[in-house]
Amino acid sequence: MIIELKKFGTTLVSRQSGKEAWAAFQPVLGSVSVAEDVTLDFAGVITFSPSWGDEFITPLQEKYQERLILKNTSNSSVQATLRLLEEISKIKFKLVK
């Protein structure tokens, strides 16, 4: 499954907004098979805050672990937030070009 984060907007900020996005996306995640990867595509995302990421990406990482793949992460806002989330959560995201 590929999740295009730009569908949630190009400016992903605030804990509340991330929490709402996570809740809204739950029904879709029910269709992910046990062997399927989940890819987060950051293409088109301009601003990405740690609070939004913590509410949306951290639970995805906890649920899918090595099956969670992040792509199009070259934006400096995205990179900084991902580094911070990795440090806080003691995890390492799987990134692809």
N, C-alpha and C positions, 0 to 999 in steps of 0.2 A: 504494500500500500504506500502511496506517495501522498503526503500531506503538504499542500502548498500554503505556506504560512501567510502569503500575501492575501489570501482569501479572508483573513481576519483583519487585514489592514496593512498599510505600509509602515505605520508607526505603532509598534507593539510596546505599549508602556502601561504601567499600573498593575498592581497586584489584583485588583478587582476585575479588570478587563481580562487578565490571564485566567483567572478563576472561572469567569463566565465562558471564555473560549473552551476551556477544558470540559466544563459541564455540558456545553452544547455539542461537543465532539464525541462524547461517550457512546451514543448509539452507533456511530460509524465504526468505532473501534471494536464493537461486538462482532463484526464480520471478518476480523483478522484471524487467519488460521494459525495454528501453533507453530508452523514452520515458516511463516511469512515474515519477511523483513518489513519494518516500518521506516520509511524515509521521510525526513523533514527537509523540505526544500525552502531555503531562505531567499530564493530569487525574488527581487522586487521589494524586499524588506529594507527600509531606510534606517529606522531606529528600532533598537531592540533592547529593552531594559531588563536588568536582573530580576526585578520583581515579577514581570510578566513571564519571563523564562522559568522562574522558580515554580510558578503556578501551573505552567503547561508542560514544560520539557522535563522537569524533575520527576513528575509522576510517570511520564512516558518512559524515562530511563529506568525507573524502578520496576515498571511492568515488563518492558521488553528487553532490557539490559543489552546484550551484545547484538540483538536484532534491530536496535535503533541506530539508524544511519543518518548523518547530517550532511547535506550538500549545499553548494553555493553559499559558503560561509566567508567569503572574502571581504565583505563589508566590515569596516573597522569597529562599528558598534556591535555587530554580531560577534566578532572575534573577542572583543573585550568582555562581553557578557558571558560567553561560553567559558572563557578562562576563569572568570570569577565563580561561575556555577560549579565548574570542576573542582576548584579549590575548596569551596564551601562544602560541597557534597562528597568530596573525596572520591570522585569518579573520573573516568576518562571517556569522553565522547568519541565515537567512531566517525571520522570525517572522510568524505570522498570529494574528489575534485569535480 
